[in-house]
């Protein structure tokens, strides 16, 4: 009997636009993303109990370089070899985590919130990519999307779910 293990690690990103009181105004499914080679390496080391403190997800970084400059609604392609955001880093936010399926599940969800008063540049700020990073600043996931222009009128809540 042949045993086949088709373990696929993948991520999914949801964005919730919130008003200044934290109420969800809109939910956007930004779709699947890639777990980078570094993210896969971190998981292997975590499973082995090796260097556990440096390899955990610590923060979400958001930037402005994930869209096609000629068509801002079109995201640029990402690759497992990505090590940094494509554009300028706008803001870095500490993540929290939970297990949507409970303690015995196989998914972990990381959440990071950019509050209405944060990350607005000089009145408004464009966003089109995010990534999860470990404690030492290594990119573990990468997702690009069509341009979103943020102002102080609303916040952005990113919910990154990784399934194994």
C-alpha positions as semicolon CSV with decimal commas, in nm:
position;residue;x (nm);y (nm);z (nm)
1;X;0,000;0,000;0,000
2;X;0,136;0,336;-0,104
3;X;0,090;0,630;0,133
4;X;0,050;0,970;-0,031
5;X;0,070;1,289;0,174
6;X;-0,052;1,595;-0,011
7;X;0,010;1,857;0,256
8;X;-0,041;2,198;0,105
9;X;0,022;2,504;0,315
10;X;-0,176;2,803;0,197
11;X;-0,303;3,131;0,325
12;X;-0,614;3,339;0,276
13;X;-0,650;3,708;0,345
14;X;-0,963;3,896;0,443
15;X;-0,983;4,271;0,489
16;X;-1,243;4,439;0,705
17;X;-1,297;4,812;0,668
18;X;-1,407;4,958;1,000
19;X;-1,546;5,297;1,100
20;X;-1,385;5,511;1,371
21;X;-1,586;5,321;1,634
22;X;-1,453;4,981;1,518
23;X;-1,778;4,870;1,351
24;X;-1,725;4,662;1,036
25;X;-1,849;4,855;0,733
26;X;-1,728;4,624;0,457
27;X;-1,567;4,279;0,423
28;X;-1,334;4,208;0,132
29;X;-1,205;3,860;0,051
30;X;-0,860;3,934;-0,092
31;X;-0,809;3,568;-0,174
32;X;-0,524;3,322;-0,150
33;X;-0,165;3,419;-0,090
34;X;0,161;3,237;-0,084
35;X;0,360;3,117;0,213
36;X;0,716;3,209;0,125
37;X;1,011;2,972;0,125
38;X;1,123;3,142;0,447
39;X;0,780;3,081;0,600
40;X;0,802;2,712;0,512
41;X;1,154;2,694;0,656
42;X;1,033;2,861;0,976
43;X;0,755;2,604;1,011
44;X;1,000;2,315;0,966
45;X;1,224;2,459;1,240
46;X;0,925;2,518;1,469
47;X;0,810;2,157;1,425
48;X;1,157;2,041;1,522
49;X;1,168;2,270;1,826
50;X;1,468;2,452;1,681
51;X;1,505;2,830;1,734
52;X;1,141;2,865;1,831
53;X;1,150;3,224;1,955
54;X;1,293;3,382;1,638
55;X;1,069;3,203;1,388
56;X;0,719;3,289;1,510
57;X;0,492;3,536;1,329
58;X;0,531;3,873;1,497
59;X;0,393;4,145;1,272
60;X;0,216;4,240;0,953
61;X;0,383;4,493;0,725
62;X;0,174;4,688;0,475
63;X;0,304;4,869;0,170
64;X;0,213;5,042;-0,153
65;X;0,394;4,841;-0,424
66;X;0,165;4,546;-0,489
67;X;-0,034;4,681;-0,783
68;X;0,034;4,731;-1,153
69;X;0,134;5,099;-1,196
70;X;-0,053;5,111;-1,529
71;X;-0,370;4,958;-1,383
72;X;-0,399;5,001;-1,005
73;X;-0,682;4,747;-0,981
74;X;-0,449;4,466;-1,095
75;X;-0,222;4,307;-0,831
76;X;0,135;4,211;-0,917
77;X;0,219;3,839;-0,900
78;X;0,393;3,707;-0,589
79;X;0,640;3,420;-0,561
80;X;0,752;3,184;-0,286
81;X;1,101;3,333;-0,316
82;X;0,980;3,684;-0,216
83;X;1,172;3,823;0,082
84;X;1,031;4,177;0,110
85;X;0,743;4,398;0,007
86;X;0,770;4,526;-0,349
87;X;0,711;4,891;-0,257
88;X;0,753;5,128;0,033
89;X;0,676;5,003;0,383
90;X;0,391;5,220;0,516
91;X;0,323;5,063;0,855
92;X;0,411;4,760;1,064
93;X;0,156;4,627;1,315
94;X;0,195;4,358;1,582
95;X;-0,029;4,059;1,517
96;X;-0,255;3,862;1,744
97;X;-0,360;3,505;1,666
98;X;-0,636;3,256;1,725
99;X;-0,735;2,910;1,603
100;X;-1,066;2,934;1,411
101;X;-1,125;2,557;1,435
102;X;-1,037;2,535;1,804
103;X;-0,726;2,391;1,967
104;X;-0,733;2,071;1,759
105;X;-0,779;2,246;1,423
106;X;-0,529;2,290;1,143
107;X;-0,571;2,663;1,079
108;X;-0,422;2,966;1,251
109;X;-0,553;3,320;1,194
110;X;-0,336;3,626;1,246
111;X;-0,502;3,966;1,286
112;X;-0,352;4,314;1,257
113;X;-0,546;4,639;1,276
114;X;-0,453;4,973;1,124
115;X;-0,665;5,218;1,319
116;X;-0,837;5,516;1,153
117;X;-0,576;5,761;1,288
118;X;-0,281;5,546;1,170
119;X;-0,107;5,504;0,837
120;X;-0,273;5,791;0,650
121;X;0,032;5,972;0,517
122;X;-0,050;6,340;0,469
123;X;-0,425;6,285;0,455
124;X;-0,457;5,963;0,259
125;X;-0,237;5,663;0,194
126;X;-0,238;5,394;-0,075
127;X;-0,203;5,027;0,019
128;X;-0,169;4,728;-0,215
129;X;0,037;4,461;-0,039
130;X;0,091;4,298;0,299
131;X;0,311;4,030;0,445
132;X;0,351;3,846;0,772
133;X;0,700;3,869;0,921
134;X;0,881;3,682;1,195
135;X;1,054;3,836;1,498
136;X;1,381;3,892;1,308
137;X;1,211;4,060;1,010
138;X;1,196;3,770;0,762
139;X;0,894;3,760;0,531
140;X;0,677;3,453;0,587
141;X;0,380;3,531;0,359
142;X;0,309;3,781;0,082
143;X;-0,016;3,905;-0,069
144;X;-0,076;4,178;-0,327
145;X;-0,411;4,333;-0,418
146;X;-0,568;4,619;-0,609
147;X;-0,503;4,963;-0,468
148;X;-0,691;5,071;-0,153
149;X;-0,670;5,436;-0,048
150;X;-0,700;5,480;0,329
151;X;-0,796;5,797;0,516
152;X;-0,861;5,884;0,881
153;X;-1,229;5,808;0,818
154;X;-1,177;5,431;0,846
155;X;-0,948;5,157;0,969
156;X;-0,823;4,839;0,805
157;X;-0,837;4,503;0,983
158;X;-0,636;4,231;0,809
159;X;-0,717;3,869;0,895
160;X;-0,463;3,625;0,756
161;X;-0,558;3,257;0,785
162;X;-0,296;2,990;0,718
163;X;-0,414;2,632;0,663
164;X;-0,205;2,316;0,666
